[in-house]
């Protein structure tokens, strides 16, 4: 059965790396049933012809009833190297041009002062994002911070402070504006051995956008080897020494440990309306030639978990 999207309050879509070929890419996959698309940039939006890109994208999606859920730029907006400053400029351009795509969310990393503890980034965070949040508010745009740690911890990292609930509390205290929130996914919590469900229930009102990405945690490996088990493949070990397997993997939804029916139920209970966009290209099995096989499986799986298509109630 083909879904009527007009009243579908939670859509299932996917991420699309931008470049000016985004319309062509979307055109090749939209008939699989994707209902929304998040357009993503890496560090810079330099050279983007916004009106041309928006016209090309809308020409492809509008006949199918799909939407652009968000624009996203992933870089470090808190530092001051050239690329970092381009990331700030990219945030501004995404905010200014979101309306061309019919979108009201701009997502990305919160950034951090490189090599410094999270708390030492707060002054800079307040300076950068007070300005960006006010700019966004004036244009009816919300800013959503992705919860990926990018290999960082509380004490050090290169990209993002917005991966820890304590950091979220501090961030939203520094910039207490209603249009700042989260781009959340269970995967990044699970690989840190966090149960995503209590966190979801607590923070659901601050979740503006959801990445459809899952994880598998091998508790047997943790019980035997602990969590400090990553050994680079190039490390030469004696023949009689066991190579320690990884204890967790990022997965495409439908192949991991999360209960997405429960996740979507909690999102609905919390009043979430928006998109769950699949973040592919991470699954250790459904990759390469199987990338779109995995994503389309996730698409159908997540639609089932949300309850299927929207069905009108009888009018009596």
N, C-alpha and C positions, 0 to 999 in steps of 0.2 A: 504493500500500500504506500502510495506517495504521500508524504506529509504536507499538510498545509502549514506554511511557515508564518502566516500573518499573526497568529496568536501564540506562537511557540516561544515561551518566555525563557527557556534555557536552550540555546542552540549548541550543536556540536560541529566543530570545524577543525581547522589545522593552521599551523604557522607557515608563512611563505616568506622566504628571504627575498628582499625587494629587488634592487636593480631594476632597470626598465623592462625586464622580461617577465615581471610578475604577472601581467595580464595573460601572456602566452602560457605560463605555467598553470595558472588558475584555470584557464580554458581547457587544459588537458585533463584536469582531475575533478572539475566541479560536478560532472555527471555521475560520479561515484556517490553523490549525495551529501557532500560537505555543505553545511548551512551557514558557515561564517569563516572568515579568514583574518588572521592577525598578520599584518605586514611588518617585517622586522628588518632593522638595519644593524650593522656592526660598527660601532664607534662613531661613524660620521654619516651625514646625509649630503655631503658635498656633491654638487653636480646634479642633484635630483631636480627634474622638471616636474613640479608638483601637480600642476594642472594637467599636463599630458599624462602623467602616471594615473591620476584620479580618473580622468576620462577613459583611459584604457581599461582600468580595473572595473569601473562601474558598467561599462559596456558589456563586460563578460558576466558579472554577477547579477545585475538587476533583472534580466529575463528569467533567471532561475529562482529569484526570491531570496538569494543569499545576501549577506551583509559583510562589511568590514567591521570587525569587532573592536579593533585597536590598531594603533601604530606603536611600534616599540623600537627603542634604540638602546643597545647594550654596549656600554663603555664605562668609564670612570669619571663622572661629572664633578667630583670633589677635588681632583688634582689639577695641576696647572701646566702640564706639558701640552704641546701643540694638539695632539689627538684628544686629550682630555677637554681642552677648550672647544674642540670641534664637537665633542659629545654634548656639551652644554648648548652649543649652537644648534645641534640636532634636536635636542629637547624642545628648544624654542620653535624651530621650524615645524616639528611634529604637532606641537600645540596649535600653532597658527594655521596649519593646513588640515587638521583632523576633519574639519567640517566638510571639506571637499570630498571626503570619502564617506560621509554620513556617520563618522565615528565620534565618540566622546571620551575615549580613554587613550592615554599615552602611557606606555609602560617602559620599564627598564631597570637597570641596577641603580641603587642609591649612591654607589661609589664609596670610596674610603680613602683616608690618608694612608698611603702605601707603607706597609711594615709597622704600622702603629696600632695600638689597641682600639677597639671600636669606640670607646668613650671619648678618645681624643679626636675623633672625627666629627663630634656633634656640633661644635662651633661652626665649622666649615659647612656642615650639612644645613644648619639653620640659615646661614648666609645665602647659599645657593638655592635651596628649595623654598624659602620664603618668597623669593622673587619669582621662581618658576610657578609655584602654587598660585600666587596672585595673578600671574599672567594667564594661567589655565582657568582660574575661576572666572575671569572676565570674559572668557570665550566658551563657558559651559563645558569645560574639559576636566576630567579627573585624571590624576596621576597614580599609577599602580606600580609598586616596587616588587620586582621578582625576588623570590626567597631562596635563590641559589647561593651557596657559600663560595663557589668558584675556588675551592681548595683552601679558603681562608678559615681562620678561627677567631675567637674573641681577641687574642693577643696580636695577630698579624694577618695580613692578606693584601691583595692587590686590587680588588674590584668592588666589593659589595658588603656593606654593613647590615643589610636588611634580611639576614638569614636566621635571626635569633629573636625569640619573643621579648627578651629583655631589651634588645636593641630597638624593637618596634615601639615599646613603651617610651623609650627615651626619644626616639625620632618624632613620635606624634606629640610628645610633650614640648619638644623644641619648636615644632611647626604645627600648632593645634588647629589645623584647617580641615574641614569636612571633605574636601576634594582630594586629600592624600589618603591612600590606602595600599592594598596589597594585590599583587599578582601571585596567587598561591597555587601550590601543587603538593600532593602528599609525598612525592618521590624524595625531595630534598630533606624532608623530615625523617623519613624512614631510614635513609642511609646514614643518618646521625643517630639512629636507634630511638627516635621520638615516635610515639604513637600519634598519628595525625588527627585522630578523631576528637580527643579533648581539646586540642588546639583549634581545630575547625569550629567547634561549638563556641569557644570563647571569642574567636576573632571574626566570625562570619560577617558581622556588620561592616567590617573594614575590608572585606574581600570584594574587589571590583571585577577581577578577571581571573580565570582559572586556566592553568596549563594542564592539558591532559597528558600527564607523564606519571608512571608508576615505578615501583621498585620491587626487587626480590631480595630478601635477606636470608642468608643461610645461617640459621642459628646454630647448627651443628659445628660449623667452622668457628663461630665465635666462642662456643663452649670449649672447643679444643685449643684454639690458638689466640683467642682474644680479638681485639679490634685493630691492633697494630701489626697487620699481616701483609701489607702490600710489599711485594718484592718485584722490582723491575725485571722484565723478561730477559734483559741482557746480562743480568747478574749471574756470574759463573758460580754455581754451587757444586760441592762434591757430589759424586754420583750416588752416594748412599744417603744424601740429605733430601728430604721431601720438600718439593716446592709448595709453598702455602697458597691455597686457593683464595681468591677474593671472597669476602663475606657478604658483599652486596653488589647489585647491578641495577642500573637504570633500565626500565622496561617500558614498552608501549602498553597502554591500558588494555586489559584483557589477557595479558600474559604475566602480570605481576601479582603481588600479594594484597593489594588494596581491594576493599569492598566498595566499589563505585556506586552501587545502589544505596548504600548507607551514606556515602559522601554526598550524593545528589539530594538525598532526602534531607540531610542537615542543611545543605545550601537552600533548599526550598523552605524549610522551616524558618531559616534566618532571613528570608525575604530576598534572597539573591535572584536577580534577573540579569541574564547576560550570556556569555559564551564560555564554553569549555573547548579550548582549541588544542588539538593534539600536538605535542612537541615530539616529533619523531627524531630519527637519526642518532639514537642512543642505544637502541636495543641490541644486545650482543648476538641475537639470533635473527631477528627480522630486520636485516640491514642489507645494503647492496641491492642485489636484484629483488630481494624480498621486502624492501622498504615500503613500497606502496601496498603490498599485500598485508603487511602488518598494520599500516595506518587505516586501511579500509576495514579490516577486522575490528580495530579499535573504534572506528566510526559507528559501525553497527552495534558493537557491544555497548558503547556509551549511550546510544539511543535507547537500547533496551533497558539499561539501568535507570534512565530518567523516566521510564514508563511508556516508552514508544512515542507515537505521534500525539499531538494535542487532539482531543476528541470533544466536540461540542456536547454539552448536556442536552437532554430532551427538553423542549419547551412545553410545559404543561400548565 
